[in-house]
């Protein structure tokens, strides 16, 4: 099993493969003790909408062109830019950003178009699984079901850290460039991983809604609520 150095959670991580000389963009994470104290400046509260609008525009262009893969071509540079942002300056956090990406991917029929199914399961990232070195249950030990905004932020931080390791393990085992955010979106294994993560996020949003806002009954309603009522948290979730 890969042993995670706790120092890695305190800095930006740049993975480099010695076997194929690939240079990878850094994937940055926010230390958990920052999450509870970090708040956005008032002047940046709506900036996340620019990214969301761009993603919507990419989907619309792909639909108008009758070519779903246009979405991937447009997504690629935005994905690079998002990963290159320091965690503390993000306007839209890991789970919310990828929730929008995955939603458009599904709407465009790219799950079938790219042959993504079956998506990954916990068993794949468990002892005996294909990518057991990125042990999901081990990484998420101590992360409780989200009952609050802080819970969602903590979950986002934890699963992003695990996701970084999963990308590295899958890349090393398959040769796919999963650590390159400009190219990984063109590979089905990227989507198998992120659809798995999206399922976990959907579950956390259900837990949060039941505890804090029982009137919210779908993930889209929860996302809308977060983006319109909790601007200071959007970059942390």
Secondary structure as GFF3:
##gff-version 3
##sequence-region A 1 237
A	DSSP	three_ten_helix	6	10	.	.	.	ID=ss1
A	DSSP	alpha_helix	32	35	.	.	.	ID=ss2
A	DSSP	three_ten_helix	42	44	.	.	.	ID=ss3
A	DSSP	alpha_helix	48	65	.	.	.	ID=ss4
A	DSSP	alpha_helix	69	84	.	.	.	ID=ss5
A	DSSP	three_ten_helix	87	89	.	.	.	ID=ss6
A	DSSP	alpha_helix	94	107	.	.	.	ID=ss7
A	DSSP	alpha_helix	110	113	.	.	.	ID=ss8
A	DSSP	three_ten_helix	122	125	.	.	.	ID=ss9
A	DSSP	alpha_helix	136	139	.	.	.	ID=ss10
A	DSSP	alpha_helix	149	174	.	.	.	ID=ss11
A	DSSP	three_ten_helix	184	186	.	.	.	ID=ss12
A	DSSP	alpha_helix	188	212	.	.	.	ID=ss13
A	DSSP	alpha_helix	219	229	.	.	.	ID=ss14
A	DSSP	alpha_helix	231	234	.	.	.	ID=ss15
###
